Amino acid sequence: MKAKSLVLLVLTVGAVAMAFYVRANGASDPVGDAIAETSAEQRALPTFIELGSDRCMSCKAMQPVLEKLRKEHKEQLKVRFIDVWDHPAEGERYGVTSIPTQILLDSNGVELVRHTGFWSGDAIKEAFASHGSPLDGPPSRTP
């Protein structure tokens, strides 16, 4: 019995240590859509975070907007989706009280704007531009 307790303790301490190591070394959160690593993501970029659920009608309406932002501005913007019903701790972390909630972060991770409800792609681009992070120039071309 003592051996089982010791093994559980070692595994728990190891998991906690790994979580702190991953967070301290800037690894991405293990939630939301997987975003492929690209050279653009190696440098600091502004970030658009959508906190919602794939079972929420307004959140579903945002999905084409997210996809368009990902495709057209992949060299200029990180786009994240976090399902707060599947990952409630993330909703708490970001202080979400209603979904969908969108958060715009500058390239240093500082929150610029928070919005709740459906938000058009043009309005999102205007919000980034008005806070010094324009998504200007020609959109990125996908191969």
C-alpha positions in Angstrom: 0.0 0.0 0.0 2.9 2.4 0.8 4.5 1.7 -2.5 1.2 2.7 -4.4 1.0 5.9 -2.4 4.6 6.8 -3.1 4.1 6.1 -6.9 1.0 8.4 -6.9 2.8 11.1 -5.1 5.8 11.0 -7.5 3.4 11.1 -10.5 1.4 14.0 -9.1 4.5 16.0 -8.3 5.9 15.2 -11.7 2.7 16.4 -13.5 2.6 19.6 -11.5 6.3 20.3 -12.2 5.8 19.6 -15.9 2.8 22.0 -16.0 4.9 24.8 -14.4 7.7 24.1 -16.8 5.5 24.3 -19.8 3.8 27.5 -18.7 7.1 29.1 -17.7 8.6 28.4 -21.1 5.8 30.0 -23.1 4.2 26.9 -24.5 0.7 27.4 -25.9 -2.3 26.4 -23.9 -3.4 22.8 -24.6 -7.0 23.9 -25.4 -8.9 25.2 -28.4 -8.0 24.7 -32.0 -4.6 23.4 -32.9 -2.7 26.1 -34.8 0.2 24.8 -36.9 3.6 26.2 -36.1 4.8 28.6 -38.8 7.6 31.0 -39.1 5.1 33.8 -38.4 4.2 32.3 -35.0 7.8 32.3 -34.0 7.8 36.1 -33.7 5.4 38.1 -31.5 2.1 38.7 -33.1 -1.2 40.3 -32.0 -3.7 37.7 -30.9 -7.5 37.3 -31.3 -9.0 34.9 -28.7 -12.6 33.7 -29.1 -14.0 32.2 -25.9 -17.2 30.3 -26.6 -18.5 26.9 -27.4 -19.2 24.8 -30.5 -22.7 24.3 -29.0 -23.6 28.0 -28.8 -25.4 29.6 -31.8 -23.7 33.0 -31.7 -20.4 31.2 -31.2 -21.1 29.0 -34.3 -21.8 32.2 -36.3 -18.3 33.5 -35.4 -16.6 30.4 -36.8 -16.5 31.7 -40.5 -15.1 35.0 -39.2 -12.3 33.2 -37.3 -11.5 31.0 -40.3 -11.3 34.1 -42.6 -9.0 35.9 -40.2 -6.8 32.8 -39.9 -6.5 32.5 -43.7 -6.2 36.2 -44.7 -3.9 37.3 -41.9 -1.9 34.2 -40.9 1.4 36.2 -41.1 0.0 39.1 -39.0 -2.3 37.6 -36.4 -2.7 34.5 -34.1 -6.3 33.3 -33.9 -7.4 31.1 -31.0 -10.7 29.5 -30.1 -11.2 28.1 -26.6 -14.4 26.1 -25.8 -15.2 27.3 -22.3 -17.8 24.6 -21.8 -15.2 21.9 -22.4 -12.5 23.9 -20.6 -14.2 25.9 -17.8 -10.9 26.8 -16.1 -10.0 28.8 -19.2 -13.2 30.8 -19.0 -12.5 31.6 -15.4 -8.9 32.5 -16.3 -10.1 35.1 -18.8 -13.0 36.3 -16.6 -15.7 35.2 -19.1 -19.3 35.7 -17.9 -21.0 35.5 -21.3 -20.2 33.8 -24.6 -19.0 34.4 -27.2 -16.4 36.7 -25.7 -13.5 38.0 -27.9 -10.3 39.4 -26.5 -7.7 41.3 -28.6 -4.2 41.1 -27.4 -1.2 43.2 -28.7 2.0 41.5 -29.6 3.2 41.7 -26.0 0.1 39.9 -24.7 -1.6 43.0 -23.3 -5.4 43.1 -23.6 -6.5 45.8 -25.9 -10.2 45.2 -26.2 -12.9 42.8 -24.9 -16.1 42.3 -26.8 -19.1 40.0 -26.2 -21.5 38.7 -28.9 -21.1 38.4 -32.6 -18.3 40.6 -34.1 -17.7 41.0 -37.8 -14.3 40.6 -39.3 -14.2 44.2 -40.5 -15.0 45.4 -36.9 -12.3 43.2 -35.5 -9.8 44.6 -38.0 -10.9 48.2 -37.1 -10.4 47.4 -33.4 -6.9 46.2 -34.0 -6.1 49.2 -36.2 -7.5 51.7 -33.6 -5.2 50.2 -31.0 -2.0 50.4 -33.1 -2.0 46.9 -34.5 -3.4 47.3 -38.0 -4.0 44.2 -40.1 -3.1 46.1 -43.2 -1.5 45.3 -46.4 -2.5 42.4 -48.7 -3.8 39.4 -46.9 -1.5 36.4 -46.6 -1.8 34.0 -49.4 -2.4 30.4 -48.6 -0.5 27.9 -50.8 
